[in-house]
Amino acid sequence: MPGKRGIMSSQALRRRLGNSSLEVRRTDMQRLVITIGVALLLAVSTGVPAAQQPLGGVGSPAVTSTPANAAGPRIVIEPNVLVSKDGDTSHAELYVAAHPTDPKKLIGMGTVFRDVGGKVTNEIYATTDGGQTWTGFNPPQQLNNNSGDPWVGYSRRGTALAVALLPAERLWMWVYRSEDGGMTWEDGVRAGWCDHDHLGVDLGTGPFAGRMYVGGEVSCHTPHTGRCSEVALWRSDDDGRNWIGPVYVGKSDTTGLNVKAINVLTDGTVAVHMTKYPAPDKDTTTPHWEHFLAASNDGGVTFGPMRSLGLQYFGGYGTFRRLQAKVTVGQAWGYDAAVDLGSARYRDRMYRVFSQSQGPNGEGRIFFSYSTDRGQTWTPPVEIAPERRQEVSQFQQAIAVNKDGTVGIMWLDTREAPGKDRWDVYFTASVDGGESFLSARRVTSEVSTPFAARNIRPVPISVVSTDKGVNAMLYSGFSGFPDGGDYLGMAADADGVFHPFWADARSGIYQIMTSRIRVETGETTETAPTSGRPEGERLSLAGKMTLEFDPTRVDWEHGELLIPVRLKNISQDTLYGPFVVELRSVETQSDDKASGAVTKVLNASNGKEGKGARFDYGGALRDLASFAPGGVSEAVMWRVRPALLRNTNVTFDADITGFLPAKELKGGS
């Protein structure tokens, strides 16, 4: 796989697993985490010469930008929501999928660096309220085995599917099923073996409707000398219970070849996007990867020849090796693809997006291309969010198409912190089939700082005892995934809402976060959070709104508690802000009013430190004009200094005020 961070030989990898017969080839650019299925894709390069710009097909989209508040289509961003709530454990390399017909159901999966017997595991998360709250699940086998390369999806029937790689005599793909929206999961089945697994589902109405496909990179199954890679595919006709295969999609006799996406068109055509990459152990100068596409018209039984789509410049593995030890963020890499399955105007239009090196230190820019003829020809790749500052990097892109044919693209961007140690999530969209894009919007409400103490805390992932001694390896989330993983994901739900899924480090450790993003095509330009608020006085929302808490932190140096607090609408009414939380009291058991040793609030918006302290949630709804039932706001950080740091059992008594719907102000009607 291109761009893997390599620090171990293939012999060492096999030794760590106690397995000398691993059939999937490994190079000296692969290490233990690759062997357990955590494949890293990272490329570092210098500026791209004009002659090495990516190749394309016929016709060029005139990509333009539309101001966020201009009349017409606009991007509406809802609050950032915390998915994982175990705040001392790194979560990286994530993917998410949306139920094909129920907009309330989504599932996600991520790689988790947890101190559980020296293992890296994949955890599954599910929501049944459209992404406001999430429940976690860890498949039992993964507590006993290292695992990686998480991938999720839904069958046409609505069965949730989660795919992960677990090492045994081969690097096996395990497929887990859930028929209740991800709340409970079956034990899973072994579908096949590969590296860098992907999943595709036929959601159309053609002759193979409902068929599912999983696959990835394997060593060539025919006799060969030197490096030889193939892409293998397995298929299921019984909702993921059993898998048939492998079928070999493509082959490279001298380089690596891996899967970047499996798209299934409305008539059942299976399109497999692949990247051919130089052998990292031998070729240090080839400056690009090459994209290919192969298609099947018989439900994945046979595939046509591989067709080249063009090049992706990254600078070569020599540059990569020189810079990888710096463990900086923002190197250009990655590739994603999607197809329009829902709209009439752009149905079966195919899209691809990737980051390509443009700066002197590997800084990336997001390039986009599309095909109107089912992948036969492609428009020349163009930038979708041009950036003049050379030191800014765009990377870790993901793409999805919603039911209306709107193309959504998310990525990580250092424009707010071009020092290459922090990032934000950005999003843009096209409502005209990729011809133009709206101005990019910042999704994250706080910048991520992944290089932080808790994120570089290593955990044991391998302890191997032999008659020669003990060999142990410790691994940290940031050191292994400085960009949050090999990939991040985004899905569009049945209502057309986009759900980006990213590794967020605003707290100093990777946690999974998401948001709801709508692309409205009406003429309104109003984005103020108080828009639509009914007339009337501010009222208590007791019984209608509650507080929710993200994981807290302790500022030991200053003796403070950092408590992220969200608001949640627990009523059946739409509520209106701006919302205010006012404390009636805040205390711990160590408070002693006589001596003045009392618990204090340090950052109330009105400056008060105890009773009467207020927190303003005026901007906590982001672009929302109202607060729907079940809605969760952004977290506002409360800084609290307990009377005695040894006693952090804090009790809050609070009232939340805001504005009720008009019908309630009039007595209900």
Solvent accessible surface area in square Angstrom, and as a share of the most:
residue,aa,sasa,rsa
1,M,3,0.01
2,P,1,0.01
3,G,0,0.00
4,K,2,0.01
5,R,12,0.05
6,G,12,0.12
7,I,108,0.55
8,M,24,0.11
9,S,53,0.34
10,S,27,0.18
11,Q,131,0.58
12,A,13,0.10
13,L,0,0.00
14,R,64,0.23
15,R,129,0.47
16,R,36,0.13
17,L,49,0.24
18,G,69,0.67
19,N,21,0.11
20,S,106,0.68
21,S,71,0.46
22,L,11,0.06
23,E,90,0.41
24,V,4,0.02
25,R,95,0.35
26,R,11,0.04
27,T,8,0.05
28,D,67,0.35
29,M,4,0.02
30,Q,7,0.03
31,R,12,0.04
32,L,1,0.00
33,V,0,0.00
34,I,0,0.00
35,T,0,0.00
36,I,0,0.00
37,G,0,0.00
38,V,0,0.00
39,A,0,0.00
40,L,6,0.03
41,L,8,0.04
42,L,5,0.03
43,A,0,0.00
44,V,2,0.01
45,S,0,0.00
46,T,69,0.40
47,G,32,0.31
48,V,22,0.13
49,P,65,0.41
50,A,89,0.69
51,A,103,0.80
52,Q,51,0.23
53,Q,68,0.30
54,P,17,0.11
55,L,102,0.51
56,G,40,0.38
57,G,31,0.30
58,V,114,0.65
59,G,48,0.46
60,S,79,0.51
61,P,5,0.03
62,A,75,0.58
63,V,38,0.22
64,T,77,0.45
65,S,70,0.45
66,T,36,0.21
67,P,87,0.55
68,A,31,0.24
69,N,96,0.49
70,A,32,0.25
71,A,70,0.55
72,G,6,0.06
73,P,33,0.21
74,R,20,0.07
75,I,5,0.02
76,V,2,0.01
77,I,0,0.00
78,E,12,0.05
79,P,5,0.03
80,N,0,0.00
81,V,9,0.05
82,L,11,0.06
83,V,6,0.04
84,S,1,0.00
85,K,107,0.45
86,D,44,0.23
87,G,13,0.12
88,D,92,0.47
89,T,13,0.07
90,S,7,0.04
91,H,0,0.00
92,A,0,0.00
93,E,0,0.00
94,L,0,0.00
95,Y,42,0.16
96,V,3,0.01
97,A,12,0.09
98,A,19,0.15
99,H,22,0.10
100,P,42,0.27
101,T,104,0.60
102,D,43,0.22
103,P,35,0.22
104,K,112,0.48
105,K,56,0.24
106,L,0,0.00
107,I,0,0.00
108,G,0,0.00
109,M,0,0.00
110,G,0,0.00
111,T,0,0.00
112,V,0,0.00
113,F,4,0.02
114,R,54,0.20
115,D,80,0.41
116,V,48,0.28
117,G,73,0.70
118,G,10,0.10
119,K,46,0.19
120,V,0,0.00
121,T,1,0.00
122,N,0,0.00
123,E,16,0.07
124,I,1,0.00
125,Y,11,0.04
126,A,1,0.01
127,T,1,0.01
128,T,67,0.39
129,D,47,0.24
130,G,1,0.01
131,G,1,0.01
132,Q,26,0.12
133,T,51,0.30
134,W,32,0.11
135,T,72,0.42
136,G,44,0.42
137,F,59,0.25
138,N,34,0.17
139,P,0,0.00
140,P,65,0.41
141,Q,36,0.16
142,Q,0,0.00
143,L,78,0.39
144,N,110,0.56
145,N,51,0.26
146,N,16,0.08
147,S,0,0.00
148,G,0,0.00
149,D,0,0.00
150,P,0,0.00
151,W,19,0.07
152,V,3,0.02
153,G,8,0.08
154,Y,9,0.04
155,S,1,0.01
156,R,106,0.39
157,R,172,0.63
158,G,11,0.10
159,T,9,0.05
160,A,0,0.00
161,L,0,0.00
162,A,0,0.00
163,V,0,0.00
164,A,0,0.00
165,L,0,0.00
166,L,6,0.03
167,P,20,0.12
168,A,48,0.37
169,E,89,0.40
170,R,50,0.18
171,L,0,0.00
172,W,33,0.12
173,M,0,0.00
174,W,49,0.17
175,V,1,0.01
176,Y,0,0.00
177,R,6,0.02
178,S,2,0.01
179,E,109,0.49
180,D,64,0.33
181,G,3,0.03
182,G,3,0.03
183,M,76,0.34
184,T,86,0.50
185,W,24,0.09
186,E,82,0.37
187,D,96,0.50
188,G,17,0.17
189,V,57,0.33
190,R,111,0.41
191,A,8,0.06
192,G,1,0.01
193,W,45,0.16
194,C,0,0.00
195,D,2,0.01
196,H,6,0.03
197,D,1,0.01
198,H,5,0.02
199,L,16,0.08
200,G,4,0.04
201,V,22,0.13
202,D,0,0.00
203,L,71,0.36
204,G,9,0.09
205,T,121,0.70
206,G,22,0.21
207,P,113,0.71
208,F,47,0.20
209,A,40,0.31
210,G,20,0.19
211,R,34,0.12
212,M,0,0.00
213,Y,0,0.00
214,V,0,0.00
215,G,0,0.00
216,G,0,0.00
217,E,12,0.05
218,V,7,0.04
219,S,20,0.13
220,C,9,0.05
221,H,104,0.46
222,T,53,0.31
223,P,137,0.86
224,H,72,0.32
225,T,131,0.76
226,G,42,0.40
227,R,21,0.08
228,C,2,0.01
229,S,6,0.04
230,E,6,0.03
231,V,0,0.00
232,A,1,0.00
233,L,3,0.02
234,W,7,0.02
235,R,38,0.14
236,S,0,0.00
237,D,79,0.41
238,D,44,0.23
239,D,9,0.05
240,G,0,0.00
241,R,103,0.38
242,N,97,0.50
243,W,34,0.12
244,I,90,0.46
245,G,40,0.38
246,P,41,0.25
247,V,25,0.15
248,Y,66,0.25
249,V,9,0.05
250,G,9,0.08
251,K,89,0.38
252,S,6,0.04
253,D,90,0.46
254,T,101,0.59
255,T,27,0.16
256,G,0,0.00
257,L,0,0.00
258,N,0,0.00
259,V,0,0.00
260,K,9,0.04
261,A,7,0.05
262,I,13,0.07
263,N,16,0.08
264,V,6,0.03
265,L,1,0.01
266,T,33,0.19
267,D,66,0.34
268,G,2,0.02
269,T,14,0.08
270,V,0,0.00
271,A,3,0.02
272,V,0,0.00
273,H,0,0.00
274,M,0,0.00
275,T,2,0.01
276,K,54,0.23
277,Y,2,0.01
278,P,8,0.05
279,A,7,0.05
280,P,3,0.02
281,D,56,0.29
282,K,149,0.63
283,D,43,0.22
284,T,50,0.29
285,T,110,0.64
286,T,40,0.23
287,P,26,0.16
288,H,50,0.22
289,W,3,0.01
290,E,47,0.21
291,H,0,0.00
292,F,21,0.09
293,L,1,0.01
294,A,0,0.00
295,A,23,0.18
296,S,1,0.01
297,N,125,0.64
298,D,49,0.26
299,G,0,0.00
300,G,2,0.02
301,V,67,0.39
302,T,81,0.47
303,F,35,0.15
304,G,33,0.32
305,P,110,0.69
306,M,47,0.21
307,R,64,0.24
308,S,60,0.39
309,L,10,0.05
310,G,2,0.02
311,L,31,0.15
312,Q,2,0.01
313,Y,12,0.04
314,F,1,0.00
315,G,16,0.15
316,G,0,0.00
317,Y,1,0.00
318,G,15,0.14
319,T,16,0.09
320,F,0,0.00
321,R,79,0.29
322,R,169,0.62
323,L,35,0.17
324,Q,25,0.11
325,A,86,0.67
326,K,132,0.56
327,V,42,0.24
328,T,46,0.27
329,V,1,0.01
330,G,0,0.00
331,Q,5,0.02
332,A,0,0.00
333,W,4,0.01
334,G,4,0.04
335,Y,17,0.06
336,D,22,0.12
337,A,8,0.06
338,A,12,0.10
339,V,16,0.09
340,D,0,0.00
341,L,60,0.30
342,G,34,0.33
343,S,11,0.07
344,A,93,0.72
345,R,193,0.70
346,Y,18,0.07
347,R,122,0.44
348,D,19,0.10
349,R,39,0.14
350,M,0,0.00
351,Y,0,0.00
352,R,1,0.00
353,V,0,0.00
354,F,0,0.00
355,S,1,0.00
356,Q,0,0.00
357,S,1,0.01
358,Q,46,0.20
359,G,1,0.01
360,P,62,0.39
361,N,73,0.38
362,G,0,0.00
363,E,4,0.02
364,G,0,0.00
365,R,12,0.04
366,I,0,0.00
367,F,10,0.04
368,F,0,0.00
369,S,0,0.00
370,Y,13,0.05
371,S,1,0.01
372,T,88,0.51
373,D,52,0.27
374,R,93,0.34
375,G,0,0.00
376,Q,110,0.49
377,T,56,0.32
378,W,5,0.02
379,T,10,0.06
380,P,45,0.29
381,P,14,0.09
382,V,32,0.19
383,E,50,0.22
384,I,4,0.02
385,A,11,0.09
386,P,99,0.62
387,E,35,0.16
388,R,242,0.88
389,R,105,0.38
390,Q,106,0.47
391,E,78,0.35
392,V,0,0.00
393,S,0,0.00
394,Q,1,0.00
395,F,0,0.00
396,Q,3,0.01
397,Q,10,0.05
398,A,1,0.00
399,I,9,0.04
400,A,10,0.07
401,V,24,0.14
402,N,11,0.06
403,K,97,0.41
404,D,87,0.45
405,G,2,0.02
406,T,6,0.04
407,V,0,0.00
408,G,0,0.00
409,I,0,0.00
410,M,0,0.00
411,W,0,0.00
412,L,0,0.00
413,D,1,0.00
414,T,1,0.00
415,R,51,0.18
416,E,99,0.44
417,A,3,0.02
418,P,43,0.27
419,G,62,0.60
420,K,26,0.11
421,D,67,0.35
422,R,91,0.33
423,W,2,0.01
424,D,1,0.00
425,V,0,0.00
426,Y,10,0.04
427,F,0,0.00
428,T,1,0.00
429,A,0,0.00
430,S,1,0.01
431,V,49,0.28
432,D,38,0.20
433,G,0,0.00
434,G,0,0.00
435,E,67,0.30
436,S,27,0.18
437,F,2,0.01
438,L,13,0.07
439,S,31,0.20
440,A,27,0.21
441,R,51,0.19
442,R,83,0.30
443,V,0,0.00
444,T,2,0.01
445,S,42,0.27
446,E,84,0.38
447,V,39,0.22
448,S,0,0.00
449,T,50,0.29
450,P,0,0.00
451,F,126,0.52
452,A,27,0.21
453,A,82,0.64
454,R,72,0.26
455,N,0,0.00
456,I,67,0.34
457,R,105,0.38
458,P,67,0.42
459,V,3,0.02
460,P,45,0.29
461,I,1,0.00
462,S,9,0.06
463,V,93,0.53
464,V,28,0.16
465,S,82,0.53
466,T,71,0.41
467,D,143,0.74
468,K,193,0.82
469,G,35,0.34
470,V,104,0.60
471,N,68,0.35
472,A,58,0.45
473,M,21,0.09
474,L,99,0.49
475,Y,10,0.04
476,S,4,0.03
477,G,1,0.01
478,F,10,0.04
479,S,54,0.35
480,G,0,0.00
481,F,2,0.01
482,P,4,0.03
483,D,2,0.01
484,G,0,0.00
485,G,4,0.03
486,D,3,0.02
487,Y,26,0.10
488,L,5,0.02
489,G,0,0.00
490,M,10,0.04
491,A,11,0.08
492,A,24,0.19
493,D,5,0.03
494,A,28,0.22
495,D,88,0.46
496,G,6,0.06
497,V,8,0.05
498,F,0,0.00
499,H,1,0.00
500,P,0,0.00
501,F,0,0.00
502,W,0,0.00
503,A,0,0.00
504,D,2,0.01
505,A,0,0.00
506,R,49,0.18
507,S,29,0.19
508,G,11,0.11
509,I,1,0.01
510,Y,0,0.00
511,Q,10,0.04
512,I,0,0.00
513,M,10,0.04
514,T,2,0.01
515,S,2,0.01
516,R,52,0.19
517,I,0,0.00
518,R,69,0.25
519,V,19,0.11
520,E,46,0.20
521,T,88,0.51
522,G,38,0.37
523,E,127,0.57
524,T,68,0.39
525,T,64,0.37
526,E,88,0.40
527,T,38,0.22
528,A,42,0.32
529,P,36,0.23
530,T,51,0.30
531,S,30,0.20
532,G,64,0.62
533,R,88,0.32
534,P,18,0.11
535,E,155,0.69
536,G,42,0.41
537,E,124,0.56
538,R,89,0.32
539,L,54,0.27
540,S,56,0.36
541,L,0,0.00
542,A,80,0.62
543,G,66,0.64
544,K,45,0.19
545,M,10,0.04
546,T,49,0.28
547,L,38,0.19
548,E,39,0.18
549,F,89,0.37
550,D,12,0.06
551,P,41,0.26
552,T,77,0.45
553,R,63,0.23
554,V,80,0.46
555,D,37,0.19
556,W,196,0.69
557,E,150,0.67
558,H,104,0.46
559,G,16,0.16
560,E,7,0.03
561,L,12,0.06
562,L,32,0.16
563,I,11,0.05
564,P,11,0.07
565,V,0,0.00
566,R,6,0.02
567,L,0,0.00
568,K,37,0.15
569,N,0,0.00
570,I,90,0.46
571,S,14,0.09
572,Q,162,0.72
573,D,22,0.11
574,T,46,0.27
575,L,0,0.00
576,Y,37,0.14
577,G,2,0.02
578,P,41,0.26
579,F,1,0.01
580,V,27,0.15
581,V,0,0.00
582,E,57,0.26
583,L,1,0.00
584,R,122,0.45
585,S,41,0.26
586,V,12,0.07
587,E,78,0.35
588,T,10,0.06
589,Q,159,0.70
590,S,34,0.22
591,D,36,0.19
592,D,66,0.34
593,K,165,0.70
594,A,105,0.82
595,S,81,0.52
596,G,47,0.45
597,A,43,0.33
598,V,45,0.26
599,T,5,0.03
600,K,70,0.29
601,V,1,0.01
602,L,46,0.23
603,N,52,0.27
604,A,12,0.10
605,S,76,0.49
606,N,66,0.34
607,G,59,0.57
608,K,107,0.46
609,E,85,0.38
610,G,23,0.22
611,K,164,0.70
612,G,10,0.09
613,A,0,0.00
614,R,113,0.41
615,F,5,0.02
616,D,81,0.42
617,Y,2,0.01
618,G,21,0.20
619,G,56,0.54
620,A,4,0.03
621,L,3,0.01
622,R,44,0.16
623,D,18,0.09
624,L,24,0.12
625,A,40,0.31
626,S,32,0.21
627,F,1,0.00
628,A,56,0.43
629,P,61,0.38
630,G,25,0.24
631,G,6,0.06
632,V,5,0.03
633,S,0,0.00
634,E,11,0.05
635,A,28,0.21
636,V,38,0.22
637,M,57,0.26
638,W,0,0.00
639,R,87,0.32
640,V,0,0.00
641,R,102,0.37
642,P,7,0.04
643,A,30,0.23
644,L,90,0.45
645,L,48,0.24
646,R,221,0.81
647,N,25,0.13
648,T,62,0.36
649,N,104,0.53
650,V,34,0.19
651,T,79,0.46
652,F,43,0.18
653,D,62,0.32
654,A,30,0.23
655,D,25,0.13
656,I,13,0.06
657,T,25,0.15
658,G,0,0.00
659,F,17,0.07
660,L,21,0.10
661,P,15,0.09
662,A,45,0.35
663,K,103,0.44
664,E,54,0.24
665,L,59,0.29
666,K,163,0.69
667,G,69,0.66
668,G,42,0.41
669,S,136,0.88
